[in-house]
Amino acid sequence: MPITKLIKTIEKFEIEKYQKPKDPKRLIETHISYSGSPHKHPYDSEKMIIIINPYYSSTFYYEFNKSDISYIDELPNLVNLDGEIYTMVRIWIKKTSIAVRCMPFVVGETPE
């Protein structure tokens, strides 16, 4: 399934409330941040998808367990010329968490 189809068919969801960390320096030491457009996982309510740069033709996405998210920063929304709006966020994921990165590619012969 092309990533552009994925972007159009996945429902957006309201960002769940997370408490602001008491010690931001500690958050930087124990977490990694990822920025992108959040979407519901198509079949697992315990996971979420972050699409990195939704307007880029060769974009990819990350899949995270919601339990590994400690904090979410809201970022400015992206709007294209057709008026489509994408919510953008920065999520803070606990280090050593297991996640999935999906990067589509074109199958073909490798030049010799």
C-alpha positions as a Python dict, from the first residue, in 0.01 Angstrom:
ca = {
    (1, 'M'): (0, 0, 0),
    (2, 'P'): (154, 335, -98),
    (3, 'I'): (224, 570, 192),
    (4, 'T'): (-4, 838, 40),
    (5, 'K'): (-295, 591, 57),
    (6, 'L'): (-206, 517, 420),
    (7, 'I'): (-212, 887, 506),
    (8, 'K'): (-557, 935, 353),
    (9, 'T'): (-723, 624, 498),
    (10, 'I'): (-605, 627, 859),
    (11, 'E'): (-829, 816, 1101),
    (12, 'K'): (-682, 1093, 1306),
    (13, 'F'): (-740, 1084, 1679),
    (14, 'E'): (-742, 1331, 1960),
    (15, 'I'): (-406, 1358, 2133),
    (16, 'E'): (-428, 1206, 2477),
    (17, 'K'): (-329, 1427, 2766),
    (18, 'Y'): (13, 1361, 2914),
    (19, 'Q'): (147, 1536, 3222),
    (20, 'K'): (431, 1774, 3159),
    (21, 'P'): (757, 1627, 3293),
    (22, 'K'): (875, 1774, 3622),
    (23, 'D'): (1238, 1760, 3513),
    (24, 'P'): (1287, 1827, 3137),
    (25, 'K'): (1662, 1752, 3161),
    (26, 'R'): (1584, 1404, 3294),
    (27, 'L'): (1339, 1351, 3006),
    (28, 'I'): (1616, 1426, 2754),
    (29, 'E'): (1845, 1175, 2926),
    (30, 'T'): (1589, 892, 2939),
    (31, 'H'): (1383, 946, 2623),
    (32, 'I'): (1416, 1005, 2248),
    (33, 'S'): (1187, 1246, 2062),
    (34, 'Y'): (1022, 1185, 1725),
    (35, 'S'): (823, 1444, 1528),
    (36, 'G'): (547, 1379, 1277),
    (37, 'S'): (175, 1349, 1216),
    (38, 'P'): (-1, 1114, 1464),
    (39, 'H'): (-259, 862, 1343),
    (40, 'K'): (-456, 574, 1488),
    (41, 'H'): (-312, 231, 1425),
    (42, 'P'): (-540, 52, 1175),
    (43, 'Y'): (-607, -252, 1397),
    (44, 'D'): (-428, -222, 1734),
    (45, 'S'): (-566, 36, 1979),
    (46, 'E'): (-257, 1, 2201),
    (47, 'K'): (-29, 142, 1927),
    (48, 'M'): (-1, 466, 1734),
    (49, 'I'): (162, 568, 1407),
    (50, 'I'): (371, 879, 1349),
    (51, 'I'): (409, 971, 980),
    (52, 'I'): (731, 1163, 924),
    (53, 'N'): (689, 1459, 687),
    (54, 'P'): (350, 1362, 535),
    (55, 'Y'): (398, 1578, 221),
    (56, 'Y'): (731, 1428, 119),
    (57, 'S'): (699, 1173, -165),
    (58, 'S'): (938, 922, 2),
    (59, 'T'): (808, 949, 356),
    (60, 'F'): (805, 672, 615),
    (61, 'Y'): (636, 608, 947),
    (62, 'Y'): (707, 480, 1297),
    (63, 'E'): (481, 254, 1500),
    (64, 'F'): (500, 288, 1880),
    (65, 'N'): (328, 128, 2178),
    (66, 'K'): (123, 394, 2356),
    (67, 'S'): (261, 270, 2689),
    (68, 'D'): (613, 377, 2579),
    (69, 'I'): (507, 741, 2526),
    (70, 'S'): (583, 965, 2823),
    (71, 'Y'): (503, 1309, 2685),
    (72, 'I'): (367, 1480, 2370),
    (73, 'D'): (447, 1835, 2255),
    (74, 'E'): (206, 1988, 2004),
    (75, 'L'): (380, 2148, 1705),
    (76, 'P'): (240, 2387, 1440),
    (77, 'N'): (6, 2214, 1193),
    (78, 'L'): (101, 2165, 827),
    (79, 'V'): (-135, 2285, 552),
    (80, 'N'): (-95, 2211, 181),
    (81, 'L'): (-224, 2413, -115),
    (82, 'D'): (-544, 2203, -126),
    (83, 'G'): (-626, 2301, 232),
    (84, 'E'): (-550, 1960, 386),
    (85, 'I'): (-435, 2003, 744),
    (86, 'Y'): (-206, 1762, 928),
    (87, 'T'): (-160, 1780, 1303),
    (88, 'M'): (208, 1765, 1398),
    (89, 'V'): (349, 1654, 1734),
    (90, 'R'): (676, 1564, 1903),
    (91, 'I'): (648, 1246, 2110),
    (92, 'W'): (894, 1138, 2377),
    (93, 'I'): (958, 762, 2377),
    (94, 'K'): (1142, 575, 2655),
    (95, 'K'): (1489, 464, 2549),
    (96, 'T'): (1524, 88, 2476),
    (97, 'S'): (1155, 64, 2374),
    (98, 'I'): (1074, -160, 2079),
    (99, 'A'): (922, 18, 1778),
    (100, 'V'): (873, -41, 1405),
    (101, 'R'): (999, 180, 1122),
    (102, 'C'): (836, 127, 783),
    (103, 'M'): (1000, 271, 474),
    (104, 'P'): (840, 192, 137),
    (105, 'F'): (1062, 133, -165),
    (106, 'V'): (1034, 34, -531),
    (107, 'V'): (1125, -327, -602),
    (108, 'G'): (1358, -367, -896),
    (109, 'E'): (1689, -497, -1024),
    (110, 'T'): (2001, -361, -858),
    (111, 'P'): (2242, -209, -1114),
    (112, 'E'): (2567, -405, -1144),
}
